[in-house]
Amino acid sequence: MRATATELNKHPGKYINQAIKEPVILERSGHPVAVIVSYERYIQLEDAYWGELATSAEKAKKIGKKATLDFLKSDK
C-alpha cells in the first residue's frame, strides 16, 4: 500500500493498522521516502541484518565461529 504524508497525517490509525498486515510506503511528491512496517516485521528485518553481518564477518575471518554464535545468541 502507498500513502502520502498528508494522508498519513489525516488518518494515522488507518495506516498503522494496515502496516500490521503489509508495509505502507510513504511518498512525497510522488516518490517513496519511507516505509511503515509492523514491529514484528521490523524485528525480523533487524535480526536478518545482524545475522548477515555476523556471517559476513565470519567469512572475512574478522571474527571466529564461536564469537559469531555467541553474538547471535545474545540480546545484542
N, C-alpha and C positions, 0 to 999 in steps of 0.2 A: 504494500500500500504506500502511496505517496501523499504528502500533505505539505502545504506551505506553512511558514512560521505564523502567518496571520490566522490560518485555520486552527493551528495548534493552540494559539492564544485564546481563540473563541471557544474551543471545545476540547480542553485538555483531557478530560476524563475519557472521551471517546477514543482518543489516540493512545492513551495509556492502556486502556482495555484491549485495543487492537494489537498493541505491541506485545501483549502476553501471548497472542496467537501467532503473530508474524512480525518481522521487522517493519518499522514505519520509517520511510525515507523522507527526510525533511528537505524541502527545496527553497532556494532563494533565487529570485529572478529566473526561474525555470531550471536551475542547476542544483544537483544534490549537494548538500553541505553537511548533513549529519544523519545519524540513524538512531532510532529509539528501539531498544530490544528489551525483552524481559530480563529480570535479574538472573533467572535460571540460565538463560542463553548466554548472558554476559559471563557468568562463572564458567560455563563450558568453553567459551572462546578464550578466556584468560588461562584456564588450565591447559588447553591445547597450545596456546602461545608459549607458556613457560615450559611445557613438556618438549616442544620443538626446540626451544633454546637450549635446554639441557642436553638433548640428543645431539644437536649441532656441536656444542662444546665438547661433548664426549668424543664425537667423531674427529674433531680437530685436535684431540689429545690435550685439550686445555684442562680437563678435569677427568678423574678416573670414574670407572663404572660405579664403584661403591658410593662416591660422592654424589653422583647423579641420582642413584636410587634413594639415598638419604634425603636429598633435596626434594625429590618428587613425593616422598612420604611425609615430608614436613608440611606445616601450615603456611609456609613461605613467610 
